[in-house]
Amino acid sequence: MTGQDRIVVAGAGVAGLRAAERLRELGFDGELVIVGDEPRRPYHRPAVSKAVLGGSARAADVTLRSYVELDARWRLGTQATRLEADRHVLHLPGGEELRYDGLVVATGVVPRHLPGAPRHDPRVRVLRTIEDALAVRRALVASDKPAVVLGTGLIACEFAASMRQLGRDVSMVGRSSAPLLRYGPALAVTVTDLHRRYRAKLALGTEVRHWITTGGAVGLHLANGKLLVAGCVVLALGSVPSVDWLRGSGLVLEDGVLCESTLFAAGVADVVVAGDVARWPNLRFDKVPRRVEHWINAVESGRAAAENLLLGRDQALPFTPLPRAWSGQYQVRLQMAGLPSLGDDTVRLADGITGYLRAGRLVGICGWDRPREMIEWTAELARRLPVPAARPSRASRTSRVSRLPVRSGPPGDAWLVAG
Ligand SMILES: Cc1cc2nc3c(=O)[nH]c(=O)nc-3n(C[C@H](O)[C@H](O)[C@H](O)COP(=O)(O)OP(=O)(O)OC[C@H]3O[C@@H](n4cnc5c(N)ncnc54)[C@H](O)[C@@H]3O)c2cc1C
């Protein structure tokens, strides 16, 4: 890339921001345009279901700072509406066309909605953005009736914990027989006990049959015959990749944007993909493309995608991280490393540390309030899952970046200390 070139980043979340920073760190001195449909600069999204929801942080407190001078043109509150990959053009509202020499796609995911839920009732919300968290807080102020969360995953658990910490009644409703069951039965029992200890109510193995909305409350008739009356309902039912705008672009859309192991969009020489929306084969595990929806992965893939964009597709290196993630519920820290979801069996590695085995091989670990031990077990996991020898993805040709500087960006292991 030269000073005449323009790189466009679509999606102003953490992956987009870290990609933009890395481009500048590596000396890209052309035009940098960052297009984001939210009205604000990138922020710490994990705080949405924790500090912002709980009221201990304001929106301004969680804005991400940039590690380098970005000198970027920010197009916030602007949705990328369409991509023409063969013309190297991103379409913006009002018929505007933005030509690019390189494109970073980092548009994340959107919450899954529930058919039949009264989506337009302001008391029925999802939880992805700061605006969502503020809307939930408004609903809580407007009514002292209990809160209900549909779902039993990480965000549902965090929401229930935040409600109890605010002193609000809350019920968690889900089809599953326990929260976080996908991390194995032992951890699910521990999480269930924790929520019961804090007197969050659990309605498990059931689902919503009918919704009733009145001026004073939202009613949920459950399949188990119970009726819940709520002042606020949050849908925490997972998410789907934000790829509608990419339909017809030529990019392969299969549960996200299908990528090569280097994060280049499959078969495309000037488009890289980062963050929650990228589905790529992490060769540390196998050749199966997967998405990872966690903060540290968004940071690391943003930086790796930028590096590879500057190197060029022929010189690009596979992105082979050891995924790490955390969640906070009440005062407890849950940490994950590797890919626990690949496990077909679990093993107790130490007090509070669960291992996930695939065909007898350790592929992931989970720590329940064991940050120190997790440092050691994460190092052990990394040893057991070595990175295959790195070599450029195709035959060697002239690189546009002769040598990448040592990584100087945000510390990837912030998860060990920060929530
Ligand atoms: C409530 C909540 C709590 C979380 N807590 C944790 C946690 O504790 N630990 C953890 O590891 N992970 C957590 N995560 C996950 C983590 O926040 C995500 O993995 C991370 O934010 C992904 O970053 P991203 O940049 O890929 O996507 P995003 O942060 O979603 O950013 C993508 C941006 O692109 C924008 N966009 C989408 N489509 C377009 C378009 N067509 N044009 C322009 N802009 C567009 C989106 O609006 C968004 O601003 C949490 C997520 C949520 C929602």
The ligand as an SDF file (V2000), in Angstrom:
LIG
                    3D

 53 58  0  0  0  0  0  0  0  0999 V2000
  -23.2610   -7.3720   26.2840 C   0  0  0  0  0  0  0  0  0  0  0  0
  -21.9730   -8.0410   25.8780 C   0  0  0  0  0  0  0  0  0  0  0  0
  -21.0460   -8.4200   26.8390 C   0  0  0  0  0  0  0  0  0  0  0  0
  -19.8670   -9.0510   26.4550 C   0  0  0  0  0  0  0  0  0  0  0  0
  -18.9790   -9.4390   27.4190 N   0  0  0  0  0  0  0  0  0  0  0  0
  -17.8280  -10.0600   27.0620 C   0  0  0  0  0  0  0  0  0  0  0  0
  -16.9070  -10.4740   28.0530 C   0  0  0  0  0  0  0  0  0  0  0  0
  -17.1200  -10.3010   29.2520 O   0  0  0  0  0  0  0  0  0  0  0  0
  -15.7690  -11.0880   27.6320 N   0  0  0  0  0  0  0  0  0  0  0  0
  -15.4910  -11.3030   26.3140 C   0  0  0  0  0  0  0  0  0  0  0  0
  -14.4390  -11.8830   25.9860 O   0  0  0  0  0  0  0  0  0  0  0  0
  -16.3530  -10.9080   25.3440 N   0  0  0  0  0  0  0  0  0  0  0  0
  -17.5080  -10.2950   25.7010 C   0  0  0  0  0  0  0  0  0  0  0  0
  -18.4050   -9.9050   24.7350 N   0  0  0  0  0  0  0  0  0  0  0  0
  -18.0650  -10.1220   23.3070 C   0  0  0  0  0  0  0  0  0  0  0  0
  -17.2080   -8.9770   22.7720 C   0  0  0  0  0  0  0  0  0  0  0  0
  -17.7270   -7.7540   23.1660 O   0  0  0  0  0  0  0  0  0  0  0  0
  -17.1690   -9.0980   21.2460 C   0  0  0  0  0  0  0  0  0  0  0  0
  -16.5070  -10.2960   20.9300 O   0  0  0  0  0  0  0  0  0  0  0  0
  -16.4370   -7.9190   20.5880 C   0  0  0  0  0  0  0  0  0  0  0  0
  -17.0560   -6.7020   20.8980 O   0  0  0  0  0  0  0  0  0  0  0  0
  -16.4250   -8.1270   19.0740 C   0  0  0  0  0  0  0  0  0  0  0  0
  -15.8520   -7.0180   18.4620 O   0  0  0  0  0  0  0  0  0  0  0  0
  -16.1230   -6.6850   16.9190 P   0  0  0  0  0  0  0  0  0  0  0  0
  -15.3730   -5.4250   16.6520 O   0  0  0  0  0  0  0  0  0  0  0  0
  -15.8960   -7.8880   16.1040 O   0  0  0  0  0  0  0  0  0  0  0  0
  -17.6850   -6.4310   16.8270 O   0  0  0  0  0  0  0  0  0  0  0  0
  -18.5480   -5.2760   17.4800 P   0  0  0  0  0  0  0  0  0  0  0  0
  -17.9990   -4.8900   18.8190 O   0  0  0  0  0  0  0  0  0  0  0  0
  -19.9620   -5.7500   17.4300 O   0  0  0  0  0  0  0  0  0  0  0  0
  -18.3760   -4.0650   16.4790 O   0  0  0  0  0  0  0  0  0  0  0  0
  -18.9200   -4.1060   15.1870 C   0  0  0  0  0  0  0  0  0  0  0  0
  -19.4180   -2.7290   14.8540 C   0  0  0  0  0  0  0  0  0  0  0  0
  -19.7970   -2.6950   13.4810 O   0  0  0  0  0  0  0  0  0  0  0  0
  -21.0480   -2.0340   13.3790 C   0  0  0  0  0  0  0  0  0  0  0  0
  -21.7120   -2.4370   12.1260 N   0  0  0  0  0  0  0  0  0  0  0  0
  -22.4230   -3.5670   11.8690 C   0  0  0  0  0  0  0  0  0  0  0  0
  -22.8660   -3.5600   10.5930 N   0  0  0  0  0  0  0  0  0  0  0  0
  -22.4290   -2.4000   10.0370 C   0  0  0  0  0  0  0  0  0  0  0  0
  -22.5560   -1.8280    8.7450 C   0  0  0  0  0  0  0  0  0  0  0  0
  -23.2150   -2.4420    7.7500 N   0  0  0  0  0  0  0  0  0  0  0  0
  -21.9850   -0.6160    8.5250 N   0  0  0  0  0  0  0  0  0  0  0  0
  -21.3020    0.0300    9.5210 C   0  0  0  0  0  0  0  0  0  0  0  0
  -21.1570   -0.4800   10.7500 N   0  0  0  0  0  0  0  0  0  0  0  0
  -21.6950   -1.6870   11.0190 C   0  0  0  0  0  0  0  0  0  0  0  0
  -21.7820   -2.4730   14.6280 C   0  0  0  0  0  0  0  0  0  0  0  0
  -22.8760   -1.6480   14.9390 O   0  0  0  0  0  0  0  0  0  0  0  0
  -20.6600   -2.3510   15.6590 C   0  0  0  0  0  0  0  0  0  0  0  0
  -20.5360   -1.0370   16.1040 O   0  0  0  0  0  0  0  0  0  0  0  0
  -19.6040   -9.2850   25.0840 C   0  0  0  0  0  0  0  0  0  0  0  0
  -20.5330   -8.8910   24.1200 C   0  0  0  0  0  0  0  0  0  0  0  0
  -21.7130   -8.2790   24.5100 C   0  0  0  0  0  0  0  0  0  0  0  0
  -22.7170   -7.8770   23.4730 C   0  0  0  0  0  0  0  0  0  0  0  0
  1  2  1  0
  2  3  1  0
  2 52  2  0
  3  4  2  0
  4  5  1  0
  4 50  1  0
  5  6  2  0
  6  7  1  0
  6 13  1  0
  7  8  2  0
  7  9  1  0
  9 10  1  0
 10 11  2  0
 10 12  1  0
 12 13  2  0
 13 14  1  0
 14 15  1  0
 14 50  1  0
 15 16  1  0
 16 17  1  0
 16 18  1  0
 18 19  1  0
 18 20  1  0
 20 21  1  0
 20 22  1  0
 22 23  1  0
 23 24  1  0
 24 25  2  0
 24 26  1  0
 24 27  1  0
 27 28  1  0
 28 29  2  0
 28 30  1  0
 28 31  1  0
 31 32  1  0
 32 33  1  0
 33 34  1  0
 33 48  1  0
 34 35  1  0
 35 36  1  0
 35 46  1  0
 36 37  1  0
 36 45  1  0
 37 38  2  0
 38 39  1  0
 39 40  1  0
 39 45  2  0
 40 41  1  0
 40 42  2  0
 42 43  1  0
 43 44  2  0
 44 45  1  0
 46 47  1  0
 46 48  1  0
 48 49  1  0
 50 51  2  0
 51 52  1  0
 52 53  1  0
M  END
$$$$
